[in-house]
Amino acid sequence: MAETKAGQIYTVLREAVLRGDVPPGGALKPQELADAHGVSLAVVREALVRLAGDGLADRMDNRGFAVPTQSDRRWQELAEARCVLEPELLRLAIARGDLDWEARVRAAHHRLARTPPTRPGDRHVTAEWSRVHHEFHRALLDGCGNAVLLETFDRLWLATELARRWSADRDPDRDYLGEHRRLEEAALARDADAAADLLARHVSRTAERLR
């Protein structure tokens, strides 16, 4: 039961951080959160440790927690890691992907292109758009056929989700629709060089907006 409750609190805190309810650098105080949600301190600490493991919180020396800052060097390092990994995964997917892979990429792009990134009057991207955004990028790469590399991609993706939301807020005129369409077209045309270059530039731009 405690694990289930910790999982519920983790989900609530994760969405609060991603929505920007707690500002960059803002404290996540275990006792205050426990009181606010009517759960034990142990439950909140377990949820916060998991949040820190996902890269969505920093564990402080005094055993408290805080939302990472936008200037944190980690975002540049994570972007560099993704720029090394993902274009090579995409090359493998283009070389190995079959017709079923092509169909998954096309379907994922269709869903992404028709999902509004924000709601009227709200500049923050929605959880639904973030979900289909991940599904599109995952579909592009899953033709590589390497489960270990795909698990690494999933971990890096989650670790950069906060930076991705911040970047979108700072870059409201970014042509996400065009970037994703060009990625889909290059991948399905089996143009590995063009697709890898587009993906590297797509990933890099997120981190550049946080410099």
N, CA, C and O of each residue as an XYZ file, in Angstrom:
844
protein
N       0.822     -1.210      0.000
C       0.000      0.000      0.000
C       0.856      1.259      0.000
O       0.545      2.227     -0.694
N       1.965      1.244      0.803
C       2.846      2.405      0.864
C       3.455      2.682     -0.501
O       3.585      3.840     -0.900
N       3.834      1.622     -1.225
C       4.417      1.797     -2.546
C       3.392      2.401     -3.507
O       3.724      3.260     -4.325
N       2.153      1.945     -3.397
C       1.107      2.485     -4.257
C       0.888      3.965     -3.970
O       0.759      4.766     -4.896
N       0.847      4.328     -2.705
C       0.667      5.733     -2.332
C       1.857      6.568     -2.788
O       1.679      7.683     -3.280
N       3.061      6.044     -2.629
C       4.249      6.775     -3.081
C       4.201      6.987     -4.590
O       4.597      8.040     -5.091
N       3.711      5.974     -5.311
C       3.584      6.105     -6.764
C       2.589      7.188     -7.137
O       2.803      7.931     -8.094
N       1.494      7.280     -6.378
C       0.493      8.312     -6.644
C       1.049      9.709     -6.384
O       0.820     10.638     -7.158
N       1.782      9.840     -5.280
C       2.379     11.139     -4.945
C       3.454     11.503     -5.965
O       3.582     12.666     -6.347
N       4.224     10.514     -6.403
C       5.227     10.754     -7.432
C       4.573     11.331     -8.689
O       5.075     12.300     -9.260
N       3.461     10.744     -9.119
C       2.773     11.215    -10.321
C       2.285     12.646    -10.150
O       2.418     13.464    -11.061
N       1.720     12.951     -8.985
C       1.235     14.308     -8.707
C       2.382     15.303     -8.735
O       2.267     16.366     -9.344
N       3.494     14.965     -8.079
C       4.640     15.874     -8.019
C       5.294     16.019     -9.392
O       5.721     17.109     -9.772
N       5.368     14.928    -10.119
C       5.970     14.976    -11.459
C       5.212     15.943    -12.354
O       5.819     16.772    -13.032
N       3.885     15.841    -12.359
C       3.092     16.728    -13.203
C       3.175     18.172    -12.720
O       3.161     19.098    -13.531
N       3.260     18.373    -11.413
C       3.374     19.736    -10.881
C       4.680     20.385    -11.324
O       4.703     21.558    -11.696
N       5.768     19.615    -11.284
C       7.062     20.148    -11.715
C       7.040     20.435    -13.213
O       7.501     21.489    -13.650
N       6.508     19.507    -13.997
C       6.490     19.688    -15.449
C       5.564     20.820    -15.877
O       5.813     21.476    -16.888
N       4.515     21.049    -15.126
C       3.603     22.165    -15.447
C       4.217     23.511    -15.078
O       3.748     24.551    -15.541
N       5.254     23.503    -14.256
C       5.841     24.758    -13.810
C       5.207     25.294    -12.546
O       5.395     26.464    -12.213
N       4.454     24.461    -11.828
C       3.845     24.915    -10.576
C       4.915     25.288     -9.552
O       4.701     26.161     -8.711
N       6.062     24.625     -9.630
C       7.214     24.958     -8.785
C       8.277     25.549     -9.708
O       8.680     24.884    -10.662
N       8.738     26.754     -9.465
C       9.673     27.408    -10.392
C      11.048     26.750    -10.387
O      11.384     26.035     -9.443
N      11.846     26.981    -11.425
C      13.219     26.462    -11.437
C      13.977     26.904    -10.191
O      13.989     28.087     -9.851
N      14.608     25.953     -9.515
C      15.317     26.247     -8.284
C      14.433     26.241     -7.053
O      14.926     26.362     -5.931
N      13.117     26.100     -7.255
C      12.185     26.118     -6.135
C      12.316     24.893     -5.246
O      12.583     23.792     -5.726
N      12.129     25.089     -3.964
C      12.282     23.999     -2.997
C      11.091     23.042     -3.054
O       9.949     23.455     -3.257
N      11.384     21.772     -2.872
C      10.365     20.727     -2.711
C      10.541     20.194     -1.294
O      11.337     19.286     -1.056
N       9.795     20.764     -0.362
C       9.986     20.485      1.057
C       9.161     19.269      1.475
O       7.932     19.306      1.435
N       9.836     18.198      1.874
C       9.126     16.950      2.180
C       8.003     17.107      3.206
O       6.906     16.590      2.995
N       8.255     17.808      4.308
C       7.228     17.901      5.342
C       6.024     18.701      4.862
O       4.882     18.336      5.141
N       6.276     19.791      4.139
C       5.165     20.581      3.609
C       4.342     19.777      2.615
O       3.113     19.857      2.604
N       5.021     19.008      1.787
C       4.306     18.193      0.804
C       3.522     17.080      1.483
O       2.407     16.758      1.072
N       4.105     16.493      2.522
C       3.399     15.444      3.264
C       2.123     16.001      3.886
O       1.065     15.375      3.826
N       2.237     17.190      4.486
C       1.060     17.814      5.099
C       0.011     18.163      4.044
O      -1.184     17.953      4.252
N       0.466     18.693      2.919
C      -0.465     19.128      1.870
C      -1.235     17.968      1.267
O      -2.400     18.119      0.897
N      -0.593     16.807      1.165
C      -1.226     15.654      0.517
C      -1.749     14.627      1.513
O      -2.303     13.604      1.110
N      -1.581     14.884      2.796
C      -2.113     14.004      3.818
C      -1.484     12.623      3.837
O      -2.164     11.618      4.044
N      -0.179     12.584      3.618
C       0.541     11.302      3.633
C       1.741     11.426      4.559
O       2.052     12.510      5.052
N       2.405     10.310      4.788
C       3.550     10.314      5.685
C       4.779     10.926      5.023
O       4.866     11.016      3.799
N       5.718     11.342      5.851
C       6.979     11.887      5.356
C       7.733     10.837      4.553
O       8.383     11.162      3.559
N       7.651      9.588      4.972
C       8.353      8.513      4.272
C       7.819      8.347      2.842
O       8.591      8.114      1.912
N       6.525      8.465      2.677
C       5.917      8.342      1.350
C       6.406      9.465      0.433
O       6.750      9.218     -0.723
N       6.436     10.686      0.944
C       6.884     11.820      0.139
C       8.356     11.683     -0.207
O       8.750     11.950     -1.342
N       9.172     11.274      0.751
C      10.605     11.115      0.472
C      10.840     10.056     -0.614
O      11.699     10.229     -1.479
N      10.090      8.985     -0.566
C      10.236      7.950     -1.592
C       9.877      8.510     -2.965
O      10.560      8.232     -3.951
N       8.813      9.295     -3.029
C       8.405      9.890     -4.305
C       9.450     10.892     -4.799
O       9.734     10.950     -5.995
N      10.021     11.678     -3.890
C      11.019     12.667     -4.279
C      12.322     12.024     -4.733
O      12.969     12.516     -5.657
N      12.706     10.938     -4.095
C      13.904     10.212     -4.531
C      13.710      9.700     -5.956
O      14.626      9.765     -6.776
N      12.524      9.195     -6.242
C      12.229      8.725     -7.597
C      12.246      9.891     -8.580
O      12.743      9.755     -9.698
N      11.707     11.028     -8.170
C      11.708     12.219     -9.027
C      13.144     12.653     -9.333
O      13.463     13.019    -10.464
N      13.997     12.608     -8.318
C      15.405     12.959     -8.516
C      16.076     11.978     -9.474
O      16.894     12.372    -10.305
N      15.725     10.702     -9.352
C      16.283      9.700    -10.251
C      15.900      9.931    -11.700
O      16.627      9.535    -12.610
N      14.753     10.576    -11.917
C      14.291     10.885    -13.275
C      14.864     12.193    -13.803
O      14.603     12.566    -14.946
N      15.649     12.896    -12.976
C      16.221     14.162    -13.401
C      15.281     15.337    -13.249
O      15.546     16.411    -13.790
N      14.186     15.159    -12.524
C      13.198     16.215    -12.366
C      13.310     16.930    -11.024
O      12.529     17.838    -10.738
N      14.267     16.532    -10.206
C      14.521     17.189     -8.924
C      15.986     16.975     -8.562
O      16.604     15.992     -8.969
N      16.527     17.907     -7.795
C      17.885     17.783     -7.269
C      17.810     17.458     -5.794
O      16.989     18.018     -5.067
N      18.665     16.556     -5.351
C      18.752     16.257     -3.926
C      19.831     17.143     -3.316
O      20.981     17.110     -3.753
N      19.469     17.930     -2.317
C      20.376     18.896     -1.740
C      21.186     18.273     -0.606
O      20.841     17.215     -0.080
N      22.271     18.956     -0.244
C      23.161     18.442      0.807
C      22.459     18.308      2.147
O      22.799     17.435      2.945
N      21.477     19.173      2.399
C      20.767     19.121      3.687
C      19.591     18.148      3.655
O      18.718     18.181      4.521
N      19.584     17.275      2.632
C      18.576     16.217      2.473
C      17.239     16.756      1.978
O      16.253     16.019      1.953
N      17.186     18.018      1.587
C      15.992     18.539      0.957
C      16.047     18.307     -0.546
O      16.989     17.696     -1.050
N      15.044     18.792     -1.257
C      14.965     18.615     -2.708
C      14.569     19.940     -3.343
O      13.941     20.783     -2.702
N      14.941     20.118     -4.610
C      14.583     21.343     -5.339
C      14.458     21.026     -6.814
O      15.054     20.071     -7.312
N      13.670     21.845     -7.513
C      13.571     21.731     -8.967
C      14.899     22.217     -9.564
O      15.438     23.222     -9.101
N      15.435     21.534    -10.570
C      16.674     21.998    -11.205
C      16.511     23.395    -11.777
O      15.393     23.857    -12.006
N      17.639     24.065    -12.007
C      17.603     25.396    -12.608
C      17.782     25.294    -14.110
O      18.329     24.312    -14.614
N      17.319     26.314    -14.827
C      17.400     26.306    -16.286
C      18.832     26.441    -16.774
O      19.144     26.026    -17.890
N      19.707     27.014    -15.957
C      21.090     27.208    -16.371
C      21.978     26.010    -16.062
O      23.178     26.036    -16.334
N      21.397     24.974    -15.500
C      22.173     23.807    -15.099
C      22.939     23.225    -16.288
O      22.384     23.039    -17.371
N      24.207     22.947    -16.068
C      25.072     22.385    -17.104
C      24.541     21.048    -17.624
O      24.832     20.654    -18.753
N      23.762     20.357    -16.794
C      23.290     19.025    -17.186
C      22.514     19.035    -18.503
O      22.574     18.073    -19.269
N      21.779     20.135    -18.770
C      20.950     20.145    -19.982
C      21.823     20.088    -21.229
O      21.482     19.421    -22.206
N      22.955     20.793    -21.187
C      23.879     20.748    -22.321
C      24.503     19.366    -22.462
O      24.684     18.870    -23.574
N      24.833     18.745    -21.329
C      25.440     17.413    -21.369
C      24.441     16.362    -21.849
O      24.794     15.462    -22.611
N      23.198     16.484    -21.401
C      22.165     15.551    -21.851
C      21.908     15.720    -23.353
O      21.744     14.737    -24.075
N      21.876     16.966    -23.811
C      21.679     17.210    -25.243
C      22.829     16.613    -26.041
O      22.613     16.028    -27.102
N      24.050     16.758    -25.535
C      25.199     16.185    -26.218
C      25.088     14.666    -26.290
O      25.374     14.059    -27.322
N      24.666     14.058    -25.174
C      24.498     12.602    -25.153
C      23.447     12.162    -26.167
O      23.634     11.173    -26.874
N      22.342     12.901    -26.233
C      21.291     12.540    -27.179
C      21.751     12.738    -28.618
O      21.390     11.961    -29.502
N      22.556     13.789    -28.854
C      23.041     14.034    -30.213
C      24.044     12.978    -30.672
O      24.223     12.759    -31.870
N      24.687     12.336    -29.721
C      25.578     11.222    -30.060
C      24.764      9.958    -30.322
O      25.013      9.241    -31.292
N      23.798      9.691    -29.459
C      23.060      8.426    -29.513
C      21.984      8.381    -30.603
O      21.961      7.459    -31.417
N      21.102      9.372    -30.616
C      19.884      9.251    -31.419
C      20.106      9.257    -32.930
O      19.456      8.479    -33.629
N      20.990     10.097    -33.466
C      21.213     10.009    -34.910
C      21.748      8.645    -35.344
O      21.404      8.157    -36.421
N      22.594      8.029    -34.504
C      23.102      6.695    -34.854
C      22.005      5.645    -34.753
O      21.948      4.720    -35.564
N      21.134      5.786    -33.759
C      19.986      4.877    -33.666
C      19.079      5.029    -34.882
O      18.557      4.045    -35.405
N      18.896      6.266    -35.324
C      18.050      6.492    -36.493
C      18.678      5.883    -37.741
O      17.967      5.335    -38.583
N      19.990      5.971    -37.870
C      20.661      5.327    -39.000
C      20.409      3.818    -38.987
O      20.139      3.218    -40.027
N      20.500      3.213    -37.804
C      20.234      1.778    -37.695
C      18.783      1.464    -38.055
O      18.503      0.487    -38.750
N      17.857      2.313    -37.570
C      16.439      2.080    -37.854
C      16.163      2.164    -39.352
O      15.396      1.365    -39.891
N      16.785      3.126    -40.020
C      16.588      3.280    -41.469
C      17.162      2.078    -42.208
O      16.596      1.628    -43.204
N      18.275      1.565    -41.726
C      18.898      0.407    -42.376
C      18.123     -0.883    -42.128
O      18.059     -1.752    -42.998
N      17.536     -1.004    -40.937
C      16.918     -2.272    -40.537
C      15.398     -2.259    -40.566
O      14.776     -3.319    -40.626
N      14.789     -1.084    -40.527
C      13.340     -1.002    -40.407
C      12.609     -1.594    -41.596
O      13.024     -1.445    -42.745
N      11.497     -2.276    -41.290
C      10.699     -2.895    -42.352
C       9.454     -2.049    -42.627
O       9.357     -0.907    -42.177
N       8.511     -2.618    -43.364
C       7.293     -1.875    -43.691
C       6.454     -1.575    -42.450
O       5.806     -0.531    -42.369
N       6.470     -2.493    -41.486
C       5.739     -2.241    -40.244
C       6.327     -1.033    -39.515
O       5.589     -0.229    -38.945
N       7.655     -0.906    -39.533
C       8.292      0.261    -38.923
C       7.854      1.537    -39.643
O       7.531      2.535    -38.997
N       7.843      1.508    -40.963
C       7.405      2.684    -41.712
C       5.973      3.068    -41.336
O       5.654      4.247    -41.188
N       5.124      2.065    -41.183
C       3.726      2.338    -40.834
C       3.628      2.951    -39.433
O       2.816      3.848    -39.206
N       4.445      2.474    -38.502
C       4.431      3.026    -37.145
C       4.901      4.476    -37.145
O       4.328      5.319    -36.455
N       5.932      4.763    -37.912
C       6.432      6.142    -37.992
C       5.364      7.058    -38.576
O       5.118      8.148    -38.060
N       4.735      6.607    -39.648
C       3.712      7.444    -40.297
C       2.531      7.669    -39.364
O       2.019      8.786    -39.276
N       2.092      6.630    -38.669
C       0.956      6.768    -37.759
C       1.297      7.683    -36.584
O       0.481      8.513    -36.182
N       2.509      7.531    -36.033
C       2.918      8.368    -34.901
C       3.027      9.833    -35.323
O       2.658     10.729    -34.563
N       3.531     10.074    -36.527
C       3.623     11.456    -37.001
C       2.236     12.040    -37.258
O       1.983     13.203    -36.944
N       1.359     11.254    -37.816
C      -0.018     11.708    -38.068
C      -0.679     12.143    -36.761
O      -1.336     13.183    -36.708
N      -0.502     11.342    -35.706
C      -1.102     11.662    -34.408
C      -0.463     12.932    -33.820
O      -1.158     13.791    -33.278
N       0.858     13.037    -33.935
C       1.548     14.208    -33.399
C       1.134     15.478    -34.134
O       0.884     16.509    -33.509
N       1.060     15.404    -35.457
C       0.732     16.581    -36.258
C      -0.670     17.094    -35.973
O      -0.954     18.273    -36.183
N      -1.546     16.220    -35.497
C      -2.940     16.605    -35.250
C      -3.255     16.792    -33.775
O      -4.421     16.907    -33.399
N      -2.226     16.823    -32.937
C      -2.408     17.087    -31.517
C      -1.913     18.494    -31.207
O      -0.716     18.754    -31.332
N      -2.793     19.412    -30.805
C      -2.346     20.775    -30.499
C      -1.343     20.762    -29.344
O      -1.583     20.101    -28.334
N      -0.234     21.474    -29.476
C       0.765     21.461    -28.403
C       0.323     22.197    -27.145
O       0.773     21.875    -26.046
N      -0.554     23.180    -27.302
C      -1.023     23.956    -26.148
C      -2.538     24.104    -26.209
O      -3.166     23.841    -27.235
N      -3.109     24.531    -25.086
C      -4.528     24.867    -25.042
C      -4.689     26.370    -25.253
O      -3.767     27.133    -24.965
N      -5.849     26.806    -25.753
C      -6.070     28.244    -25.957
C      -5.823     29.032    -24.674
O      -6.355     28.698    -23.615
N      -5.017     30.070    -24.782
C      -4.744     30.916    -23.633
C      -3.680     30.396    -22.689
O      -3.412     31.011    -21.657
N      -3.075     29.277    -23.028
C      -2.051     28.687    -22.169
C      -0.821     28.392    -23.023
O      -0.913     27.655    -24.005
N       0.333     28.964    -22.657
C       1.531     28.790    -23.473
C       2.268     27.494    -23.156
O       3.168     27.103    -23.898
N       1.902     26.824    -22.070
C       2.600     25.596    -21.690
C       2.119     24.412    -22.537
O       0.925     24.282    -22.808
N       3.046     23.557    -22.950
C       2.651     22.383    -23.725
C       1.859     21.429    -22.847
O       2.086     21.347    -21.640
N       0.934     20.714    -23.458
C       0.075     19.814    -22.702
C       0.749     18.456    -22.487
O       1.689     18.091    -23.194
N       0.249     17.726    -21.502
C       0.755     16.382    -21.239
C       0.462     15.461    -22.422
O       1.254     14.569    -22.724
N      -0.671     15.673    -23.092
C      -1.028     14.830    -24.239
C      -0.047     15.037    -25.384
O       0.398     14.072    -26.004
N       0.296     16.313    -25.673
C       1.262     16.571    -26.740
C       2.622     15.987    -26.377
O       3.303     15.427    -27.236
N       3.018     16.110    -25.135
C       4.307     15.545    -24.709
C       4.325     14.036    -24.904
O       5.349     13.467    -25.282
N       3.184     13.384    -24.643
C       3.113     11.926    -24.797
C       3.258     11.530    -26.263
O       4.044     10.640    -26.584
N       2.510     12.179    -27.155
C       2.583     11.788    -28.563
C       3.907     12.238    -29.194
O       4.369     11.638    -30.165
N       4.509     13.284    -28.644
C       5.830     13.712    -29.094
C       6.852     12.604    -28.819
O       7.654     12.259    -29.686
N       6.812     12.060    -27.617
C       7.711     10.943    -27.280
C       7.430      9.736    -28.164
O       8.359      9.078    -28.631
N       6.163      9.444    -28.395
C       5.802      8.282    -29.205
C       6.340      8.413    -30.631
O       6.757      7.419    -31.226
N       6.335      9.621    -31.181
C       6.867      9.820    -32.524
C       8.376      9.574    -32.557
O       8.873      8.846    -33.416
N       9.095     10.181    -31.622
C      10.550      9.990    -31.598
C      10.907      8.532    -31.331
O      11.864      8.011    -31.904
N      10.149      7.878    -30.470
C      10.401      6.458    -30.177
C      10.138      5.615    -31.417
O      10.892      4.687    -31.709
N       9.073      5.931    -32.146
C       8.756      5.181    -33.366
C       9.858      5.336    -34.408
O      10.207      4.374    -35.092
N      10.407      6.541    -34.532
C      11.494      6.759    -35.480
C      12.660      5.804    -35.215
O      13.282      5.299    -36.150
N      12.949      5.563    -33.944
C      14.151      4.826    -33.569
C      13.932      3.337    -33.371
O      14.890      2.566    -33.430
N      12.685      2.908    -33.134
C      12.515      1.517    -32.706
C      12.764      0.500    -33.817
O      12.815     -0.704    -33.564
N      12.919      0.993    -35.059
C      13.306      0.080    -36.123
C      14.726     -0.421    -35.996
O      15.128     -1.329    -36.725
N      15.511      0.163    -35.066
C      16.902     -0.269    -34.893
C      16.986     -1.692    -34.361
O      17.975     -2.387    -34.597
N      15.946     -2.131    -33.637
C      15.914     -3.498    -33.144
C      16.821     -3.787    -31.968
O      17.070     -4.953    -31.662
N      17.326     -2.755    -31.294
C      18.228     -2.954    -30.158
C      17.558     -2.439    -28.891
O      17.472     -1.231    -28.671
N      17.082     -3.368    -28.058
C      16.321     -2.990    -26.866
C      17.162     -2.212    -25.861
O      16.647     -1.314    -25.195
N      18.434     -2.538    -25.741
C      19.298     -1.845    -24.780
C      19.463     -0.380    -25.170
O      19.363      0.507    -24.322
N      19.714     -0.129    -26.445
C      19.854      1.250    -26.911
C      18.543      2.019    -26.775
O      18.554      3.205    -26.444
N      17.428      1.366    -27.024
C      16.137      2.039    -26.898
C      15.816      2.361    -25.439
O      15.209      3.394    -25.155
N      16.218      1.490    -24.512
C      16.036      1.785    -23.083
C      16.863      2.997    -22.682
O      16.419      3.820    -21.881
N      18.067      3.106    -23.238
C      18.910      4.265    -22.965
C      18.255      5.539    -23.494
O      18.261      6.573    -22.826
N      17.691      5.456    -24.699
C      16.960      6.595    -25.259
C      15.819      7.008    -24.337
O      15.644      8.199    -24.077
N      15.037      6.052    -23.836
C      13.904      6.368    -22.967
C      14.359      7.074    -21.696
O      13.704      8.013    -21.244
N      15.470      6.635    -21.114
C      15.977      7.273    -19.898
C      16.423      8.700    -20.177
O      16.130      9.609    -19.400
N      17.134      8.901    -21.288
C      17.577     10.251    -21.629
C      16.392     11.156    -21.945
O      16.395     12.338    -21.603
N      15.389     10.600    -22.593
C      14.201     11.390    -22.937
C      13.527     11.909    -21.676
O      13.202     13.093    -21.585
N      13.315     11.028    -20.701
C      12.664     11.438    -19.461
C      13.513     12.474    -18.730
O      12.978     13.431    -18.171
N      14.837     12.288    -18.731
C      15.721     13.215    -18.033
C      15.711     14.602    -18.646
O      16.043     15.576    -17.971
N      15.335     14.710    -19.914
C      15.316     16.022    -20.583
C      13.911     16.592    -20.739
O      13.739     17.633    -21.373
N      12.909     15.932    -20.176
C      11.536     16.396    -20.359
C      11.325     17.797    -19.781
O      10.622     18.615    -20.374
N      11.926     18.069    -18.642
C      11.761     19.389    -18.030
C      12.388     20.468    -18.900
O      11.788     21.522    -19.115
N      13.594     20.210    -19.400
C      14.255     21.177    -20.281
C      13.445     21.405    -21.552
O      13.386     22.521    -22.067
N      12.821     20.337    -22.057
C      12.029     20.442    -23.279
C      10.838     21.385    -23.049
O      10.507     22.195    -23.915
N      10.203     21.275    -21.890
C       9.065     22.152    -21.594
C       9.522     23.602    -21.443
O       8.872     24.515    -21.952
N      10.627     23.813    -20.752
C      11.158     25.167    -20.598
C      11.518     25.762    -21.951
O      11.219     26.924    -22.227
N      12.160     24.962    -22.788
C      12.585     25.440    -24.098
C      11.382     25.860    -24.933
O      11.428     26.875    -25.626
N      10.311     25.085    -24.867
C       9.104     25.424    -25.627
C       8.536     26.759    -25.171
O       8.046     27.540    -25.987
N       8.601     27.025    -23.863
C       8.108     28.299    -23.347
C       8.955     29.460    -23.852
O       8.439     30.553    -24.083
N      10.257     29.226    -24.023
C      11.165     30.290    -24.451
C      11.184     30.459    -25.976
O      11.688     31.460    -26.486
N      10.646     29.496    -26.684
C      10.744     29.480    -28.147
C       9.359     29.247    -28.750
O       9.155     28.266    -29.466
N       8.395     30.150    -28.464
C       7.005     29.896    -28.864
C       6.779     29.846    -30.366
O       5.790     29.272    -30.821
N       7.680     30.439    -31.145
C       7.490     30.467    -32.599
C       8.219     29.329    -33.310
O       8.278     29.303    -34.540
N       8.764     28.407    -32.560
C       9.487     27.301    -33.178
C       8.546     26.451    -34.029
O       7.420     26.163    -33.626
N       9.016     26.058    -35.198
C       8.198     25.299    -36.143
C       8.334     23.795    -35.869
O       8.957     23.065    -36.640
N       7.743     23.354    -34.764
C       7.812     21.937    -34.423
C       7.176     21.079    -35.515
O       7.690     20.013    -35.855
N       6.056     21.552    -36.061
C       5.347     20.784    -37.077
C       6.248     20.534    -38.281
O       6.318     19.417    -38.793
N       6.936     21.582    -38.728
C       7.827     21.435    -39.872
C       9.029     20.565    -39.572
O       9.439     19.761    -40.409
N       9.603     20.715    -38.379
C      10.759     19.901    -38.012
C      10.399     18.421    -37.999
O      11.146     17.589    -38.514
N       9.268     18.101    -37.417
C       8.866     16.696    -37.340
C       8.482     16.143    -38.711
O       8.758     14.983    -39.017
N       7.850     16.970    -39.528
C       7.494     16.505    -40.867
C       8.746     16.188    -41.678
O       8.803     15.169    -42.367
N       9.743     17.057    -41.596
C      10.982     16.816    -42.345
C      11.707     15.568    -41.834
O      12.305     14.826    -42.613
N      11.648     15.348    -40.528
C      12.243     14.127    -39.967
C      11.550     12.878    -40.510
O      12.206     11.920    -40.919
N      10.221     12.901    -40.508
C       9.471     11.751    -41.018
C       9.792     11.512    -42.490
O      10.029     10.376    -42.901
N       9.801     12.568    -43.269
C      10.040     12.423    -44.709
C      11.429     11.857    -45.002
O      11.579     10.974    -45.847
N      12.435     12.363    -44.307
C      13.794     11.881    -44.545
C      13.941     10.428    -44.110
O      14.603      9.643    -44.789
N      13.331     10.064    -42.986
C      13.429      8.689    -42.496
C      12.750      7.714    -43.467
O      13.311      6.670    -43.802
N      11.551      8.062    -43.908
C      10.818      7.149    -44.787
C      11.382      7.139    -46.207
O      11.141      6.205    -46.972
N      12.139      8.192    -46.555
C      12.838      8.187    -47.845
C      14.141      7.395    -47.761
O      14.853      7.235    -48.752
N      14.438      6.901    -46.550
C      15.663      6.126    -46.279
C      16.917      6.960    -46.561
O      17.942      6.436    -47.000
N      16.816      8.253    -46.302
C      17.970      9.147    -46.451
C      18.611      9.296    -45.080
O      18.288     10.221    -44.335
N      19.517      8.389    -44.750
C      20.084      8.326    -43.407
C      20.877      9.576    -43.054
O      20.785     10.065    -41.928
N      21.649     10.097    -43.990
C      22.459     11.282    -43.700
C      21.583     12.489    -43.376
O      21.820     13.189    -42.391
N      20.582     12.727    -44.202
C      19.699     13.870    -43.979
C      18.912     13.703    -42.685
O      18.777     14.654    -41.915
N      18.394     12.504    -42.441
C      17.596     12.262    -41.245
C      18.431     12.435    -39.981
O      17.976     13.049    -39.016
N      19.648     11.899    -39.982
C      20.515     12.011    -38.810
C      20.868     13.464    -38.534
O      20.899     13.886    -37.378
N      21.134     14.232    -39.583
C      21.461     15.646    -39.412
C      20.270     16.431    -38.888
O      20.423     17.273    -38.003
N      19.096     16.165    -39.421
C      17.886     16.844    -38.947
C      17.625     16.537    -37.475
O      17.256     17.427    -36.708
N      17.815     15.288    -37.085
C      17.545     14.897    -35.705
C      18.547     15.551    -34.752
O      18.162     16.014    -33.678
N      19.818     15.593    -35.128
C      20.823     16.222    -34.276
C      20.510     17.705    -34.073
O      20.634     18.215    -32.960
N      20.107     18.398    -35.135
C      19.785     19.821    -35.015
C      18.505     20.037    -34.211
O      18.387     21.014    -33.471
N      17.560     19.130    -34.357
C      16.301     19.187    -33.611
C      16.560     19.068    -32.111
O      15.989     19.815    -31.317
N      17.413     18.135    -31.731
C      17.735     17.931    -30.320
C      18.558     19.096    -29.771
O      18.324     19.546    -28.649
N      19.511     19.579    -30.548
C      20.404     20.637    -30.091
C      19.655     21.931    -29.795
O      20.011     22.662    -28.870
N      18.625     22.211    -30.576
C      17.941     23.503    -30.417
C      17.310     23.639    -29.047
O      17.267     24.737    -28.492
N      16.815     22.536    -28.488
C      16.206     22.582    -27.158
C      17.191     23.105    -26.130
O      16.873     24.013    -25.363
N      18.388     22.532    -26.113
C      19.393     22.954    -25.144
C      19.874     24.373    -25.404
O      20.161     25.112    -24.462
N      19.966     24.761    -26.674
C      20.445     26.110    -27.000
C      19.555     27.183    -26.414
O      20.039     28.250    -26.039
N      18.258     26.921    -26.328
C      17.338     27.920    -25.803
C      17.494     28.109    -24.282
O      16.972     29.076    -23.726
N      18.193     27.210    -23.622
C      18.392     27.315    -22.182
C      19.757     27.889    -21.821
O      20.071     28.025    -20.638
N      20.561     28.223    -22.799
C      21.883     28.787    -22.510
C      21.742     30.170    -21.877
O      22.745     30.810    -21.561
